Amino acid sequence: MKHLLIILISILLLSSFLTSCEKNEEILYRWETSSGWEWKYYAQGTYTFSDGRKFKGKWKDGKPWNGTVYDKDGNVTSKYVNGELHK
């Protein structure tokens, strides 16, 4: 019984490390287009590229919207403002 309790406590402690992640929020809204209404979302978070660069900021319809791009060393390389890249 003692061993089972130790195993259970260990699993609970280790699972908190495995399930921790950055919290991202999304806002779902309806958008009227010429072809009718569409559901779109607006979110924020961080995307890390395979070469180590990162984008931190807000996303709109799956694309960077407002945020900052960093190189692998953490230096700012460019910014997105309303979906446009500014170096």
N, CA, C and O atoms as a GROMACS GRO file, in nm:
protein
  348
    1MET      N    1   0.082  -0.119   0.000
    1MET     CA    2   0.000   0.000   0.000
    1MET      C    3   0.087   0.126   0.000
    1MET      O    4   0.056   0.225  -0.066
    2LYS      N    5   0.197   0.120   0.076
    2LYS     CA    6   0.287   0.233   0.085
    2LYS      C    7   0.349   0.263  -0.052
    2LYS      O    8   0.363   0.379  -0.091
    3HIS      N    9   0.387   0.157  -0.123
    3HIS     CA   10   0.449   0.173  -0.254
    3HIS      C   11   0.351   0.235  -0.354
    3HIS      O   12   0.390   0.317  -0.437
    4LEU      N   13   0.227   0.196  -0.346
    4LEU     CA   14   0.125   0.250  -0.436
    4LEU      C   15   0.106   0.400  -0.411
    4LEU      O   16   0.090   0.477  -0.506
    5LEU      N   17   0.107   0.440  -0.287
    5LEU     CA   18   0.092   0.581  -0.251
    5LEU      C   19   0.212   0.661  -0.302
    5LEU      O   20   0.194   0.772  -0.353
    6ILE      N   21   0.331   0.608  -0.288
    6ILE     CA   22   0.452   0.676  -0.337
    6ILE      C   23   0.447   0.690  -0.488
    6ILE      O   24   0.481   0.796  -0.542
    7ILE      N   25   0.406   0.586  -0.558
    7ILE     CA   26   0.395   0.590  -0.704
    7ILE      C   27   0.292   0.694  -0.747
    7ILE      O   28   0.316   0.770  -0.841
    8LEU      N   29   0.179   0.697  -0.680
    8LEU     CA   30   0.073   0.791  -0.713
    8LEU      C   31   0.118   0.936  -0.693
    8LEU      O   32   0.092   1.021  -0.778
    9ILE      N   33   0.184   0.963  -0.584
    9ILE     CA   34   0.235   1.098  -0.556
    9ILE      C   35   0.340   1.137  -0.660
    9ILE      O   36   0.341   1.250  -0.708
   10SER      N   37   0.427   1.045  -0.695
   10SER     CA   38   0.530   1.072  -0.796
   10SER      C   39   0.467   1.107  -0.930
   10SER      O   40   0.511   1.201  -0.997
   11ILE      N   41   0.367   1.033  -0.970
   11ILE     CA   42   0.299   1.060  -1.097
   11ILE      C   43   0.235   1.199  -1.095
   11ILE      O   44   0.246   1.273  -1.192
   12LEU      N   45   0.171   1.234  -0.986
   12LEU     CA   46   0.107   1.366  -0.975
   12LEU      C   47   0.210   1.478  -0.982
   12LEU      O   48   0.186   1.579  -1.047
   13LEU      N   49   0.322   1.462  -0.916
   13LEU     CA   50   0.426   1.565  -0.918
   13LEU      C   51   0.489   1.579  -1.056
   13LEU      O   52   0.511   1.690  -1.104
   14LEU      N   53   0.518   1.468  -1.120
   14LEU     CA   54   0.581   1.472  -1.252
   14LEU      C   55   0.485   1.520  -1.360
   14LEU      O   56   0.527   1.586  -1.455
   15SER      N   57   0.358   1.488  -1.347
   15SER     CA   58   0.262   1.528  -1.450
   15SER      C   59   0.246   1.679  -1.458
   15SER      O   60   0.215   1.731  -1.564
   16SER      N   61   0.267   1.752  -1.347
   16SER     CA   62   0.255   1.897  -1.352
   16SER      C   63   0.364   1.957  -1.440
   16SER      O   64   0.341   2.060  -1.504
   17PHE      N   65   0.483   1.896  -1.444
   17PHE     CA   66   0.589   1.946  -1.531
   17PHE      C   67   0.557   1.914  -1.677
   17PHE      O   68   0.586   1.995  -1.765
   18LEU      N   69   0.499   1.801  -1.702
   18LEU     CA   70   0.470   1.760  -1.839
   18LEU      C   71   0.354   1.837  -1.900
   18LEU      O   72   0.351   1.857  -2.022
   19THR      N   73   0.260   1.881  -1.819
   19THR     CA   74   0.143   1.948  -1.873
   19THR      C   75   0.154   2.100  -1.868
   19THR      O   76   0.063   2.168  -1.916
   20SER      N   77   0.260   2.155  -1.811
   20SER     CA   78   0.270   2.301  -1.806
   20SER      C   79   0.308   2.354  -1.943
   20SER      O   80   0.394   2.298  -2.012
   21CYS      N   81   0.243   2.460  -1.982
   21CYS     CA   82   0.272   2.522  -2.111
   21CYS      C   83   0.228   2.667  -2.106
   21CYS      O   84   0.160   2.710  -2.013
   22GLU      N   85   0.268   2.742  -2.209
   22GLU     CA   86   0.230   2.881  -2.219
   22GLU      C   87   0.080   2.891  -2.246
   22GLU      O   88   0.026   2.817  -2.328
   23LYS      N   89   0.015   2.981  -2.177
   23LYS     CA   90  -0.128   2.997  -2.196
   23LYS      C   91  -0.153   3.092  -2.313
   23LYS      O   92  -0.099   3.202  -2.316
   24ASN      N   93  -0.232   3.049  -2.407
   24ASN     CA   94  -0.269   3.131  -2.521
   24ASN      C   95  -0.418   3.153  -2.519
   24ASN      O   96  -0.495   3.064  -2.483
   25GLU      N   97  -0.459   3.272  -2.559
   25GLU     CA   98  -0.600   3.302  -2.562
   25GLU      C   99  -0.642   3.327  -2.706
   25GLU      O  100  -0.566   3.381  -2.786
   26GLU      N  101  -0.764   3.287  -2.738
   26GLU     CA  102  -0.820   3.312  -2.869
   26GLU      C  103  -0.954   3.381  -2.855
   26GLU      O  104  -1.029   3.355  -2.760
   27ILE      N  105  -0.982   3.469  -2.948
   27ILE     CA  106  -1.112   3.533  -2.954
   27ILE      C  107  -1.174   3.493  -3.087
   27ILE      O  108  -1.116   3.516  -3.193
   28LEU      N  109  -1.290   3.433  -3.082
   28LEU     CA  110  -1.361   3.390  -3.201
   28LEU      C  111  -1.464   3.497  -3.236
   28LEU      O  112  -1.538   3.543  -3.148
   29TYR      N  113  -1.470   3.536  -3.362
   29TYR     CA  114  -1.566   3.636  -3.403
   29TYR      C  115  -1.618   3.607  -3.544
   29TYR      O  116  -1.555   3.534  -3.620
   30ARG      N  117  -1.732   3.663  -3.576
   30ARG     CA  118  -1.790   3.648  -3.710
   30ARG      C  119  -1.750   3.767  -3.795
   30ARG      O  120  -1.750   3.881  -3.748
   31TRP      N  121  -1.716   3.740  -3.919
   31TRP     CA  122  -1.669   3.841  -4.011
   31TRP      C  123  -1.752   3.833  -4.138
   31TRP      O  124  -1.764   3.726  -4.198
   32GLU      N  125  -1.810   3.944  -4.179
   32GLU     CA  126  -1.892   3.945  -4.300
   32GLU      C  127  -1.804   3.969  -4.421
   32GLU      O  128  -1.729   4.068  -4.426
   33THR      N  129  -1.812   3.881  -4.519
   33THR     CA  130  -1.737   3.895  -4.644
   33THR      C  131  -1.836   3.904  -4.759
   33THR      O  132  -1.957   3.890  -4.739
   34SER      N  133  -1.785   3.927  -4.879
   34SER     CA  134  -1.874   3.936  -4.995
   34SER      C  135  -1.946   3.804  -5.023
   34SER      O  136  -2.052   3.802  -5.086
   35SER      N  137  -1.888   3.693  -4.976
   35SER     CA  138  -1.951   3.562  -4.999
   35SER      C  139  -2.031   3.513  -4.878
   35SER      O  140  -2.079   3.400  -4.878
   36GLY      N  141  -2.046   3.597  -4.777
   36GLY     CA  142  -2.125   3.558  -4.660
   36GLY      C  143  -2.045   3.575  -4.531
   36GLY      O  144  -1.940   3.640  -4.529
   37TRP      N  145  -2.096   3.516  -4.423
   37TRP     CA  146  -2.032   3.526  -4.292
   37TRP      C  147  -1.928   3.416  -4.274
   37TRP      O  148  -1.951   3.302  -4.316
   38GLU      N  149  -1.814   3.450  -4.212
   38GLU     CA  150  -1.709   3.352  -4.180
   38GLU      C  151  -1.673   3.366  -4.033
   38GLU      O  152  -1.681   3.475  -3.975
   39TRP      N  153  -1.632   3.255  -3.973
   39TRP     CA  154  -1.579   3.258  -3.837
   39TRP      C  155  -1.428   3.272  -3.846
   39TRP      O  156  -1.363   3.197  -3.919
   40LYS      N  157  -1.372   3.366  -3.772
   40LYS     CA  158  -1.227   3.388  -3.769
   40LYS      C  159  -1.185   3.396  -3.624
   40LYS      O  160  -1.268   3.408  -3.534
   41TYR      N  161  -1.054   3.388  -3.601
   41TYR     CA  162  -1.006   3.400  -3.464
   41TYR      C  163  -0.889   3.494  -3.455
   41TYR      O  164  -0.818   3.520  -3.552
   42TYR      N  165  -0.870   3.545  -3.336
   42TYR     CA  166  -0.761   3.636  -3.305
   42TYR      C  167  -0.696   3.581  -3.180
   42TYR      O  168  -0.762   3.565  -3.078
   43ALA      N  169  -0.567   3.552  -3.186
   43ALA     CA  170  -0.501   3.485  -3.074
   43ALA      C  171  -0.365   3.548  -3.046
   43ALA      O  172  -0.315   3.628  -3.125
   44GLN      N  173  -0.307   3.512  -2.933
   44GLN     CA  174  -0.171   3.555  -2.905
   44GLN      C  175  -0.091   3.439  -2.852
   44GLN      O  176  -0.145   3.346  -2.793
   45GLY      N  177   0.040   3.447  -2.875
   45GLY     CA  178   0.126   3.338  -2.830
   45GLY      C  179   0.265   3.351  -2.889
   45GLY      O  180   0.303   3.456  -2.941
   46THR      N  181   0.339   3.243  -2.882
   46THR     CA  182   0.477   3.239  -2.931
   46THR      C  183   0.492   3.124  -3.028
   46THR      O  184   0.446   3.012  -3.002
   47TYR      N  185   0.559   3.151  -3.141
   47TYR     CA  186   0.592   3.045  -3.237
   47TYR      C  187   0.743   3.041  -3.249
   47TYR      O  188   0.807   3.143  -3.274
   48THR      N  189   0.802   2.923  -3.230
   48THR     CA  190   0.946   2.906  -3.243
   48THR      C  191   0.976   2.832  -3.373
   48THR      O  192   0.927   2.721  -3.395
   49PHE      N  193   1.057   2.894  -3.458
   49PHE     CA  194   1.096   2.833  -3.585
   49PHE      C  195   1.205   2.730  -3.562
   49PHE      O  196   1.271   2.731  -3.457
   50SER      N  197   1.225   2.640  -3.657
   50SER     CA  198   1.323   2.532  -3.641
   50SER      C  199   1.466   2.585  -3.629
   50SER      O  200   1.552   2.518  -3.572
   51ASP      N  201   1.494   2.705  -3.683
   51ASP     CA  202   1.630   2.761  -3.674
   51ASP      C  203   1.652   2.842  -3.547
   51ASP      O  204   1.759   2.902  -3.530
   52GLY      N  205   1.553   2.846  -3.457
   52GLY     CA  206   1.569   2.913  -3.329
   52GLY      C  207   1.505   3.051  -3.323
   52GLY      O  208   1.494   3.107  -3.214
   53ARG      N  209   1.463   3.107  -3.436
   53ARG     CA  210   1.394   3.237  -3.434
   53ARG      C  211   1.260   3.220  -3.365
   53ARG      O  212   1.204   3.110  -3.361
   54LYS      N  213   1.206   3.330  -3.311
   54LYS     CA  214   1.077   3.326  -3.244
   54LYS      C  215   0.992   3.445  -3.287
   54LYS      O  216   1.043   3.555  -3.311
   55PHE      N  217   0.863   3.422  -3.296
   55PHE     CA  218   0.766   3.530  -3.310
   55PHE      C  219   0.682   3.530  -3.183
   55PHE      O  220   0.624   3.428  -3.146
   56LYS      N  221   0.677   3.645  -3.117
   56LYS     CA  222   0.594   3.661  -2.998
   56LYS      C  223   0.496   3.773  -3.025
   56LYS      O  224   0.535   3.886  -3.056
   57GLY      N  225   0.369   3.740  -3.014
   57GLY     CA  226   0.269   3.844  -3.036
   57GLY      C  227   0.134   3.788  -3.068
   57GLY      O  228   0.099   3.677  -3.028
   58LYS      N  229   0.056   3.867  -3.141
   58LYS     CA  230  -0.081   3.831  -3.173
   58LYS      C  231  -0.090   3.777  -3.315
   58LYS      O  232  -0.017   3.819  -3.405
   59TRP      N  233  -0.181   3.683  -3.332
   59TRP     CA  234  -0.207   3.618  -3.460
   59TRP      C  235  -0.348   3.651  -3.502
   59TRP      O  236  -0.438   3.667  -3.419
   60LYS      N  237  -0.368   3.660  -3.633
   60LYS     CA  238  -0.503   3.680  -3.685
   60LYS      C  239  -0.518   3.589  -3.806
   60LYS      O  240  -0.440   3.598  -3.901
   61ASP      N  241  -0.617   3.502  -3.802
   61ASP     CA  242  -0.644   3.406  -3.910
   61ASP      C  243  -0.521   3.321  -3.943
   61ASP      O  244  -0.494   3.291  -4.059
   62GLY      N  245  -0.447   3.282  -3.839
   62GLY     CA  246  -0.334   3.192  -3.856
   62GLY      C  247  -0.206   3.260  -3.905
   62GLY      O  248  -0.110   3.192  -3.939
   63LYS      N  249  -0.204   3.394  -3.910
   63LYS     CA  250  -0.086   3.467  -3.958
   63LYS      C  251  -0.041   3.565  -3.851
   63LYS      O  252  -0.123   3.616  -3.774
   64PRO      N  253   0.091   3.594  -3.844
   64PRO     CA  254   0.139   3.694  -3.748
   64PRO      C  255   0.070   3.828  -3.775
   64PRO      O  256   0.059   3.870  -3.890
   65TRP      N  257   0.023   3.894  -3.669
   65TRP     CA  258  -0.051   4.019  -3.688
   65TRP      C  259   0.022   4.136  -3.623
   65TRP      O  260   0.066   4.228  -3.692
   66ASN      N  261   0.036   4.134  -3.493
   66ASN     CA  262   0.110   4.238  -3.420
   66ASN      C  263   0.206   4.169  -3.324
   66ASN      O  264   0.162   4.098  -3.232
   67GLY      N  265   0.336   4.188  -3.344
   67GLY     CA  266   0.432   4.124  -3.256
   67GLY      C  267   0.574   4.146  -3.300
   67GLY      O  268   0.601   4.227  -3.389
   68THR      N  269   0.664   4.074  -3.237
   68THR     CA  270   0.807   4.093  -3.258
   68THR      C  271   0.872   3.961  -3.298
   68THR      O  272   0.837   3.855  -3.246
   69VAL      N  273   0.969   3.969  -3.390
   69VAL     CA  274   1.047   3.853  -3.432
   69VAL      C  275   1.187   3.866  -3.371
   69VAL      O  276   1.250   3.972  -3.380
   70TYR      N  277   1.233   3.758  -3.309
   70TYR     CA  278   1.364   3.755  -3.244
   70TYR      C  279   1.452   3.652  -3.314
   70TYR      O  280   1.403   3.550  -3.363
   71ASP      N  281   1.585   3.678  -3.318
   71ASP     CA  282   1.676   3.577  -3.369
   71ASP      C  283   1.701   3.474  -3.260
   71ASP      O  284   1.647   3.485  -3.150
   72LYS      N  285   1.784   3.373  -3.289
   72LYS     CA  286   1.806   3.265  -3.192
   72LYS      C  287   1.873   3.312  -3.064
   72LYS      O  288   1.867   3.242  -2.962
   73ASP      N  289   1.938   3.432  -3.068
   73ASP     CA  290   2.003   3.487  -2.949
   73ASP      C  291   1.915   3.583  -2.870
   73ASP      O  292   1.957   3.637  -2.768
   74GLY      N  293   1.790   3.603  -2.918
   74GLY     CA  294   1.698   3.690  -2.847
   74GLY      C  295   1.700   3.835  -2.891
   74GLY      O  296   1.635   3.919  -2.829
   75ASN      N  297   1.774   3.867  -2.998
   75ASN     CA  298   1.780   4.004  -3.049
   75ASN      C  299   1.660   4.029  -3.141
   75ASN      O  300   1.621   3.942  -3.219
   76VAL      N  301   1.602   4.149  -3.133
   76VAL     CA  302   1.489   4.185  -3.218
   76VAL      C  303   1.538   4.202  -3.361
   76VAL      O  304   1.634   4.275  -3.387
   77THR      N  305   1.472   4.133  -3.456
   77THR     CA  306   1.510   4.146  -3.597
   77THR      C  307   1.404   4.217  -3.680
   77THR      O  308   1.437   4.283  -3.779
   78SER      N  309   1.278   4.205  -3.640
   78SER     CA  310   1.171   4.272  -3.714
   78SER      C  311   1.044   4.272  -3.630
   78SER      O  312   1.036   4.208  -3.525
   79LYS      N  313   0.944   4.344  -3.680
   79LYS     CA  314   0.815   4.352  -3.612
   79LYS      C  315   0.704   4.339  -3.714
   79LYS      O  316   0.719   4.377  -3.830
   80TYR      N  317   0.591   4.285  -3.667
   80TYR     CA  318   0.470   4.282  -3.748
   80TYR      C  319   0.374   4.386  -3.692
   80TYR      O  320   0.348   4.390  -3.572
   81VAL      N  321   0.323   4.471  -3.780
   81VAL     CA  322   0.224   4.570  -3.742
   81VAL      C  323   0.106   4.554  -3.837
   81VAL      O  324   0.118   4.574  -3.958
   82ASN      N  325  -0.009   4.519  -3.781
   82ASN     CA  326  -0.131   4.495  -3.860
   82ASN      C  327  -0.106   4.401  -3.977
   82ASN      O  328  -0.158   4.423  -4.087
   83GLY      N  329  -0.028   4.297  -3.953
   83GLY     CA  330  -0.004   4.193  -4.054
   83GLY      C  331   0.110   4.223  -4.150
   83GLY      O  332   0.143   4.138  -4.233
   84GLU      N  333   0.171   4.342  -4.142
   84GLU     CA  334   0.282   4.377  -4.231
   84GLU      C  335   0.414   4.366  -4.158
   84GLU      O  336   0.428   4.411  -4.044
   85LEU      N  337   0.513   4.306  -4.225
   85LEU     CA  338   0.646   4.287  -4.167
   85LEU      C  339   0.727   4.416  -4.184
   85LEU      O  340   0.737   4.468  -4.295
   86HIS      N  341   0.784   4.466  -4.075
   86HIS     CA  342   0.871   4.584  -4.076
   86HIS      C  343   1.006   4.544  -4.020
   86HIS      O  344   1.016   4.499  -3.906
   87LYS      N  345   1.109   4.561  -4.100
   87LYS     CA  346   1.245   4.523  -4.056
   87LYS      C  347   1.311   4.637  -3.982
   87LYS      O  348   1.426   4.624  -3.938
   0.00000   0.00000   0.00000
